[in-house]
Amino acid sequence: MDFAFDARTEELRAKLLAFMDEHVYPAEAVAEEQRAALASPWDTPAVVGELKAEARRQGLWNLFLPDGEYGAGLTNLQYAPLAEITGRSPHLAPTATNCAAPDTGNMEVLAQFGTEEQKKQWLQPLLAGEIRSAFAMTEPEVASSDATNITTRIERDGDEYVITGRKWYISGAMNPDCAVFIVMGKTDPDGADIRRQQSMVLVPRDTPGVTVERAMQVFGYEDHSHGGHAEVVFDHARVPVANLVGEEGGGFAIAQARLGPGRIHHCMRLIGMAERAIELMCRRAVDRTAFGKALAQQGVVQNWIADARVTVEQLRLLVLKTAWLMDTVGNKGAHTEIQAIKIATPRAVAGILDRAIQLHGAGGVSQDFPLAELYASARTLMLADGPDEVHQRSLARRELKRYL
């Protein structure tokens, strides 16, 4: 593996770093001020639209999609350092560049498994940033860490599917621009193979029987970053059979294909969050005095900063290795590494952010710094896309299998 970035990556890194300095960071406070004045907390601040227009003008758009027909055509290894940069402002930069979850995963699903009509109706507007979307899999009544547990039914009735079930923590569903859900449910609950019982269907938000019941809070506050998280009820919602994504019984396999890139994208951005935390730690340490000397001269603070730097460098190498393997041997060949970064990165970054919060005292948990919100994101990612323990279980089995 060559550790040097190629010429295209370096060019995009330079443009993206300048975009962050000139547009994104100054827009953070503006976005908060505009949001406070909006009629609904889920409406999008005007500055976000301005950022999207500028990013698109500069060619910093759909960077995550490796398919050159739909996106920038970058490899995972090329995209990794760019995602890290956007992770420094995770609630603005990914949206500004049309690289925000859950739209990224949904676009990947549609690009890989969608019909031409589905691509025309939903993928093209998503690629253009004209609409948003949501992915509805997690359910409140079952342990959704095991996707075979889901109980939502997708029953065929003539030329339609009838969807009945309750989902929650459906990211993006509170956003008024959310136009479509990709819903995972069971079409064959009595099938012999538990991983062939599930299917995915496209359900427009305005479908009768679809109710966005409430916003779900994260650590006691509402997450506005990509349209909030919602509890959504599907009460005999009907959609055409043509809205099936892929084939009946293919939902589990599609979910795995979707979550592989999603996991590494999260980890890439988490490294950017950690870098932002280290920067804030250092600035605070040289700016504040306690017990007669600068915080930067306190041994414990120096240890925190040193440990954070070592941790970030280790994580970055593992994430880059994983990206390289995904490019060279595919997602299956990189299975161990994908699980390793999903286990290691959120946990380690949450620890760095925790120390950064401690260094900032009361300010660290306030709205005056981004640390509390970053911490909530990092800690949530220890649950999202499969809890850590699920990945540990699978990874351990893979290791042990060699000795059985």
PLY file of the C-alpha trace (Angstrom):
ply
format ascii 1.0
element vertex 404
property float x
property float y
property float z
element edge 403
property int vertex1
property int vertex2
end_header
0.00 0.00 0.00
1.34 3.41 -1.02
0.75 5.94 1.77
1.02 8.95 -0.55
-2.17 10.50 -1.93
-2.41 10.58 -5.69
-2.61 13.81 -7.68
-6.41 13.88 -7.93
-6.83 13.30 -4.21
-4.36 16.07 -3.39
-6.19 18.44 -5.73
-9.56 17.69 -4.16
-8.10 17.89 -0.64
-6.77 21.36 -1.33
-10.09 22.53 -2.75
-12.06 20.97 0.09
-9.81 22.42 2.81
-10.23 25.87 1.28
-13.99 25.35 1.03
-14.11 24.44 4.72
-12.10 27.50 5.76
-13.85 29.98 3.50
-17.42 28.73 3.66
-18.23 25.89 6.08
-16.67 26.99 9.37
-18.04 30.57 9.04
-21.47 29.08 8.29
-21.67 27.03 11.51
-22.78 29.94 13.69
-24.95 31.34 10.89
-26.79 28.03 10.56
-27.57 27.98 14.28
-28.87 31.55 14.21
-31.04 30.84 11.17
-32.37 27.61 12.66
-33.49 29.44 15.79
-35.59 31.77 13.64
-37.26 29.05 11.54
-40.92 28.17 11.96
-40.02 24.48 12.31
-36.80 23.14 13.84
-36.63 20.67 10.96
-36.61 23.28 8.19
-33.25 23.73 6.50
-31.37 27.00 7.18
-30.86 29.08 4.05
-27.08 28.99 4.46
-27.12 25.23 3.80
-28.54 25.85 0.33
-25.83 28.42 -0.28
-23.15 25.95 0.77
-24.56 23.27 -1.53
-24.59 25.65 -4.49
-20.99 26.66 -3.85
-19.82 23.06 -3.37
-21.47 22.02 -6.59
-19.96 24.99 -8.43
-16.51 23.92 -7.22
-17.01 20.27 -8.20
-17.10 19.11 -4.57
-20.27 17.10 -5.09
-21.24 13.42 -4.71
-17.65 12.60 -3.83
-18.66 9.34 -2.13
-19.99 7.52 -5.22
-17.31 5.40 -6.90
-19.46 4.99 -10.02
-18.35 7.73 -12.39
-21.75 7.73 -14.08
-23.40 9.04 -10.92
-20.65 10.47 -8.73
-17.04 11.59 -8.67
-15.72 8.14 -9.54
-13.30 8.08 -6.62
-11.99 4.93 -5.01
-12.49 4.38 -1.29
-8.83 5.22 -0.75
-9.24 8.51 -2.61
-12.46 9.40 -0.78
-11.17 8.59 2.72
-9.10 11.76 3.29
-11.92 13.88 1.84
-14.51 12.37 4.18
-12.13 13.02 7.06
-12.06 16.70 6.18
-15.87 16.93 6.08
-15.98 15.13 9.42
-14.50 18.23 11.05
-17.92 19.84 10.61
-20.14 16.75 10.37
-23.45 18.60 10.64
-22.78 20.90 7.69
-19.99 19.72 5.39
-21.39 16.30 4.36
-24.77 17.86 3.54
-23.11 20.72 1.68
-21.25 18.27 -0.56
-24.24 15.89 -0.94
-22.29 13.23 0.94
-24.53 12.93 4.01
-26.08 9.79 5.42
-28.62 8.30 4.99
-28.82 9.65 1.44
-25.37 8.27 0.58
-26.35 4.70 1.39
-29.71 5.07 -0.33
-28.09 6.42 -3.47
-25.65 3.51 -3.46
-28.56 1.06 -3.15
-30.46 2.68 -6.01
-27.38 2.89 -8.20
-26.56 -0.78 -7.63
-29.97 -2.41 -7.34
-32.55 0.07 -8.66
-34.45 -0.26 -11.91
-34.11 2.39 -14.58
-37.48 3.86 -13.56
-36.48 3.91 -9.88
-33.25 5.66 -10.77
-35.09 8.24 -12.83
-37.73 8.90 -10.15
-35.56 8.85 -7.02
-31.83 8.54 -7.70
-31.54 11.49 -10.06
-33.23 13.98 -7.66
-31.06 12.65 -4.81
-27.91 13.06 -6.88
-28.99 16.62 -7.64
-29.63 17.36 -3.97
-33.24 18.25 -4.73
-34.76 15.80 -2.23
-33.68 13.86 0.86
-34.44 10.26 1.85
-34.54 7.87 4.80
-33.70 4.23 5.43
-36.26 2.43 7.60
-34.95 -0.75 9.20
-34.65 -0.38 13.00
-37.71 -1.24 15.08
-38.58 -0.42 18.73
-40.16 -3.77 19.59
-37.28 -6.09 18.69
-33.49 -6.24 19.01
-32.70 -4.75 15.64
-29.01 -5.50 16.09
-30.13 -8.84 14.62
-31.83 -7.78 11.39
-33.56 -11.14 11.09
-35.75 -10.04 14.03
-37.59 -7.30 12.17
-41.35 -7.73 12.17
-42.57 -5.20 9.59
-44.60 -7.05 6.96
-44.48 -6.44 3.23
-47.36 -8.48 1.81
-48.21 -8.76 -1.84
-51.79 -7.99 -2.83
-52.18 -8.17 -6.60
-50.03 -5.47 -8.19
-49.27 -3.82 -4.83
-47.28 -4.40 -1.68
-48.93 -3.62 1.65
-46.50 -2.45 4.34
-47.41 -2.71 8.02
-45.02 -2.02 10.89
-43.37 0.49 13.19
-39.84 1.83 12.76
-37.81 4.23 14.87
-34.61 6.27 14.82
-35.20 6.68 11.11
-32.59 9.29 10.26
-33.68 12.11 8.00
-37.39 11.39 8.32
-38.16 14.70 10.08
-36.68 16.71 7.21
-39.46 18.28 5.09
-37.37 17.47 2.02
-37.44 13.74 2.81
-39.46 12.38 -0.12
-38.95 8.62 0.04
-38.21 5.79 2.46
-36.37 2.60 1.66
-38.23 0.21 3.95
-36.96 -3.20 4.99
-39.56 -5.77 6.00
-40.46 -9.41 5.66
-42.09 -10.70 2.49
-41.65 -14.34 3.50
-41.67 -14.60 7.32
-41.93 -18.40 7.18
-39.12 -18.91 4.70
-36.59 -21.64 5.42
-33.58 -19.33 5.22
-33.87 -16.51 7.78
-31.71 -14.29 5.56
-34.04 -14.67 2.59
-37.21 -13.54 4.36
-36.58 -9.80 4.00
-37.12 -7.44 1.11
-36.81 -3.70 0.51
-39.39 -1.42 -1.06
-39.51 2.26 -1.93
-42.28 4.06 -0.07
-42.94 7.72 -0.93
-43.38 9.83 2.18
-46.85 11.02 1.11
-48.18 7.46 0.75
-51.48 7.02 2.64
-50.85 5.00 5.78
-47.39 6.49 6.39
-47.24 8.57 9.58
-44.15 10.26 10.98
-45.28 10.13 14.59
-42.55 11.91 16.52
-38.96 13.03 16.57
-36.61 10.83 18.58
-34.13 12.64 20.78
-30.43 11.88 21.06
-29.00 12.41 24.54
-32.04 14.50 25.33
-31.88 16.87 22.38
-33.18 16.81 18.83
-30.59 16.03 16.20
-31.04 18.48 13.34
-27.88 17.53 11.50
-29.52 15.52 8.73
-33.20 15.96 9.36
-33.59 14.38 12.75
-34.53 10.85 13.74
-38.17 9.79 13.73
-40.57 7.09 14.77
-42.57 6.14 11.69
-45.69 3.98 11.42
-46.64 2.12 8.25
-50.33 1.21 8.56
-51.29 -0.85 5.52
-49.40 1.55 3.27
-49.71 0.48 -0.35
-47.11 0.87 -3.08
-46.82 -0.64 -6.57
-44.94 -3.91 -6.94
-42.57 -1.96 -9.20
-41.27 -0.26 -6.02
-39.48 -3.44 -4.96
-35.72 -2.87 -4.77
-33.83 -5.80 -6.26
-35.66 -9.07 -5.76
-37.94 -10.54 -3.12
-35.83 -12.07 -0.39
-32.84 -9.92 -1.30
-33.26 -7.36 1.46
-30.67 -8.81 3.81
-28.01 -8.96 1.12
-28.81 -5.40 0.00
-28.54 -4.20 3.60
-25.09 -5.75 3.91
-24.00 -4.15 0.63
-25.32 -0.81 1.86
-23.78 -0.91 5.33
-20.23 -1.84 4.28
-19.41 1.51 2.63
-21.55 3.32 5.21
-19.45 2.01 8.07
-16.17 3.14 6.55
-17.64 6.55 5.65
-18.64 7.05 9.29
-15.16 6.08 10.45
-13.52 8.44 7.98
-15.61 11.32 9.28
-14.98 10.32 12.89
-11.26 10.86 12.37
-12.07 14.39 11.23
-14.10 14.89 14.42
-11.11 13.76 16.45
-8.82 16.17 14.62
-11.24 19.02 15.37
-11.23 17.98 19.02
-7.43 17.96 19.20
-7.29 21.41 17.64
-9.79 22.73 20.20
-7.88 21.04 23.03
-4.62 22.67 22.01
-6.15 26.12 21.59
-7.83 25.86 24.99
-4.68 24.54 26.65
-2.52 27.47 25.57
-5.27 30.02 26.29
-6.21 29.09 29.88
-4.31 29.19 33.18
-4.96 27.14 36.30
-2.98 26.86 39.51
-0.37 29.31 38.34
0.48 27.95 34.92
-1.06 27.39 31.49
-3.11 24.26 31.03
-0.65 23.37 28.26
2.01 23.00 30.96
-0.03 20.60 33.06
1.25 17.05 32.72
-2.18 15.46 32.55
-3.22 17.76 29.70
-0.05 16.99 27.80
-0.77 13.27 28.23
-4.31 13.71 26.90
-3.08 15.54 23.81
-0.25 13.09 23.14
-2.52 10.06 23.54
-5.10 11.65 21.25
-2.52 12.19 18.53
-1.22 8.62 18.75
-4.77 7.25 18.66
-5.77 9.28 15.61
-2.68 8.22 13.68
-3.39 4.57 14.45
-7.03 4.85 13.47
-6.24 6.66 10.24
-3.83 3.93 9.14
-6.41 1.23 9.86
-9.13 3.12 8.00
-6.87 3.73 5.00
-5.85 0.08 4.96
-9.53 -0.89 5.01
-10.32 1.49 2.17
-7.42 0.09 0.16
-8.59 -3.48 0.73
-12.16 -2.62 -0.27
-10.76 -1.23 -3.52
-8.42 -4.16 -4.21
-10.17 -7.28 -2.88
-13.75 -6.06 -2.36
-15.94 -5.65 0.70
-15.92 -9.36 1.51
-12.15 -9.47 1.41
-12.04 -6.48 3.76
-14.67 -7.89 6.13
-12.33 -8.20 9.12
-10.95 -4.70 8.70
-14.40 -3.14 8.20
-15.49 -4.67 11.49
-12.26 -3.64 13.19
-12.64 0.03 12.29
-16.32 -0.01 13.26
-15.34 -1.33 16.71
-12.27 0.82 17.27
-13.05 4.21 15.75
-16.25 5.41 17.47
-15.02 4.16 20.84
-11.63 5.85 20.57
-12.98 9.10 19.15
-15.63 9.29 21.88
-12.78 9.01 24.37
-10.85 11.85 22.73
-13.95 14.03 22.69
-14.60 13.22 26.34
-11.12 14.50 27.26
-11.64 17.59 25.10
-14.90 18.29 26.93
-13.12 17.88 30.27
-10.43 20.34 29.21
-13.10 22.91 28.33
-14.90 22.56 31.66
-18.49 23.81 31.58
-17.89 25.18 28.10
-17.34 21.66 26.84
-20.93 20.64 27.48
-22.37 23.96 26.29
-23.65 25.12 22.94
-20.70 27.51 22.60
-18.41 24.73 21.40
-19.14 21.83 19.02
-17.75 19.22 21.41
-20.97 18.06 23.07
-22.69 17.55 19.73
-19.64 15.78 18.33
-19.53 13.52 21.37
-23.20 12.62 20.95
-22.53 11.71 17.31
-19.51 9.57 18.13
-21.24 7.79 20.99
-24.31 7.11 18.84
-22.11 5.51 16.19
-21.24 2.81 18.71
-24.85 1.70 18.11
-25.51 2.67 14.50
-24.87 0.25 11.62
-24.67 -2.59 14.13
-23.65 -2.27 17.79
-19.98 -2.82 18.64
-20.79 -6.12 20.31
-22.29 -7.57 17.13
-19.10 -6.80 15.23
-16.94 -8.15 18.06
-18.93 -11.40 18.00
-18.55 -11.79 14.26
-14.89 -10.82 14.26
-14.07 -13.24 17.07
-15.84 -16.07 15.24
-13.80 -15.34 12.14
-10.57 -15.45 14.15
-11.52 -18.61 16.03
-12.59 -20.41 12.86
-8.95 -20.77 11.85
-8.29 -22.88 14.95
-11.36 -25.13 14.89
0 1
1 2
2 3
3 4
4 5
5 6
6 7
7 8
8 9
9 10
10 11
11 12
12 13
13 14
14 15
15 16
16 17
17 18
18 19
19 20
20 21
21 22
22 23
23 24
24 25
25 26
26 27
27 28
28 29
29 30
30 31
31 32
32 33
33 34
34 35
35 36
36 37
37 38
38 39
39 40
40 41
41 42
42 43
43 44
44 45
45 46
46 47
47 48
48 49
49 50
50 51
51 52
52 53
53 54
54 55
55 56
56 57
57 58
58 59
59 60
60 61
61 62
62 63
63 64
64 65
65 66
66 67
67 68
68 69
69 70
70 71
71 72
72 73
73 74
74 75
75 76
76 77
77 78
78 79
79 80
80 81
81 82
82 83
83 84
84 85
85 86
86 87
87 88
88 89
89 90
90 91
91 92
92 93
93 94
94 95
95 96
96 97
97 98
98 99
99 100
100 101
101 102
102 103
103 104
104 105
105 106
106 107
107 108
108 109
109 110
110 111
111 112
112 113
113 114
114 115
115 116
116 117
117 118
118 119
119 120
120 121
121 122
122 123
123 124
124 125
125 126
126 127
127 128
128 129
129 130
130 131
131 132
132 133
133 134
134 135
135 136
136 137
137 138
138 139
139 140
140 141
141 142
142 143
143 144
144 145
145 146
146 147
147 148
148 149
149 150
150 151
151 152
152 153
153 154
154 155
155 156
156 157
157 158
158 159
159 160
160 161
161 162
162 163
163 164
164 165
165 166
166 167
167 168
168 169
169 170
170 171
171 172
172 173
173 174
174 175
175 176
176 177
177 178
178 179
179 180
180 181
181 182
182 183
183 184
184 185
185 186
186 187
187 188
188 189
189 190
190 191
191 192
192 193
193 194
194 195
195 196
196 197
197 198
198 199
199 200
200 201
201 202
202 203
203 204
204 205
205 206
206 207
207 208
208 209
209 210
210 211
211 212
212 213
213 214
214 215
215 216
216 217
217 218
218 219
219 220
220 221
221 222
222 223
223 224
224 225
225 226
226 227
227 228
228 229
229 230
230 231
231 232
232 233
233 234
234 235
235 236
236 237
237 238
238 239
239 240
240 241
241 242
242 243
243 244
244 245
245 246
246 247
247 248
248 249
249 250
250 251
251 252
252 253
253 254
254 255
255 256
256 257
257 258
258 259
259 260
260 261
261 262
262 263
263 264
264 265
265 266
266 267
267 268
268 269
269 270
270 271
271 272
272 273
273 274
274 275
275 276
276 277
277 278
278 279
279 280
280 281
281 282
282 283
283 284
284 285
285 286
286 287
287 288
288 289
289 290
290 291
291 292
292 293
293 294
294 295
295 296
296 297
297 298
298 299
299 300
300 301
301 302
302 303
303 304
304 305
305 306
306 307
307 308
308 309
309 310
310 311
311 312
312 313
313 314
314 315
315 316
316 317
317 318
318 319
319 320
320 321
321 322
322 323
323 324
324 325
325 326
326 327
327 328
328 329
329 330
330 331
331 332
332 333
333 334
334 335
335 336
336 337
337 338
338 339
339 340
340 341
341 342
342 343
343 344
344 345
345 346
346 347
347 348
348 349
349 350
350 351
351 352
352 353
353 354
354 355
355 356
356 357
357 358
358 359
359 360
360 361
361 362
362 363
363 364
364 365
365 366
366 367
367 368
368 369
369 370
370 371
371 372
372 373
373 374
374 375
375 376
376 377
377 378
378 379
379 380
380 381
381 382
382 383
383 384
384 385
385 386
386 387
387 388
388 389
389 390
390 391
391 392
392 393
393 394
394 395
395 396
396 397
397 398
398 399
399 400
400 401
401 402
402 403
